[in-house]
Amino acid sequence: MVLQSHIGKHLQRHYQVFWTALIDVFFKSLILQKVNSAMPSRSADKIRI
């Protein structure tokens, strides 16, 4: 029973990290798209995550 609860907490932490990373990448790409469209294409090529 204790082991099951431990595994549950472990999975929950990984789940949170996964979603945080996913949202982070999503927002970064969204922001980069807006920045790139606002800038000339030449300088936009230099912007990377």
Backbone torsions as a table, in degrees:
resi	resn	phi	psi	omega
1	MET	NA	-43.2	178.8
2	VAL	-65.8	-40.6	179.7
3	LEU	-62.1	-41.6	-179.3
4	GLN	-61.8	-43.4	179.9
5	SER	-65.4	-38.0	179.0
6	HIS	-64.1	-44.6	179.1
7	ILE	-63.3	-39.2	178.7
8	GLY	-61.2	-43.8	179.1
9	LYS	-65.9	-40.2	-180.0
10	HIS	-61.6	-46.6	179.9
11	LEU	-64.5	-39.2	-179.2
12	GLN	-63.4	-39.3	179.9
13	ARG	-65.4	-44.2	178.6
14	HIS	-63.1	-37.6	179.3
15	TYR	-62.4	-44.1	179.9
16	GLN	-64.7	-43.8	179.6
17	VAL	-62.4	-42.2	179.7
18	PHE	-59.7	-49.6	-177.9
19	TRP	-68.5	-36.7	178.1
20	THR	-61.9	-44.0	179.5
21	ALA	-65.5	-41.5	-178.9
22	LEU	-62.1	-47.8	-179.9
23	ILE	-64.8	-39.8	179.9
24	ASP	-60.6	-48.0	179.7
25	VAL	-63.7	-40.9	-179.5
26	PHE	-60.8	-48.4	-178.7
27	PHE	-68.3	-36.6	178.5
28	LYS	-63.0	-43.4	179.9
29	SER	-67.3	-35.9	178.3
30	LEU	-64.1	-46.5	179.3
31	ILE	-64.0	-42.8	179.6
32	LEU	-62.6	-38.2	178.0
33	GLN	-61.2	-44.3	-179.5
34	LYS	-66.2	-43.4	179.7
35	VAL	-64.3	-44.8	-178.8
36	ASN	-64.0	-38.2	-179.4
37	SER	-73.5	-25.9	179.6
38	ALA	-80.4	-24.3	-177.8
39	MET	-99.8	161.0	171.1
40	PRO	-62.1	148.6	-174.1
41	SER	-61.8	-28.1	-176.7
42	ARG	-65.9	-45.1	-179.5
43	SER	-78.2	-23.7	179.8
44	ALA	-67.8	-26.4	-179.9
45	ASP	-65.4	-24.1	-177.8
46	LYS	-80.7	-17.8	-176.2
47	ILE	-83.2	121.5	178.5
48	ARG	-134.6	157.0	177.7
49	ILE	-76.7	NA	NA
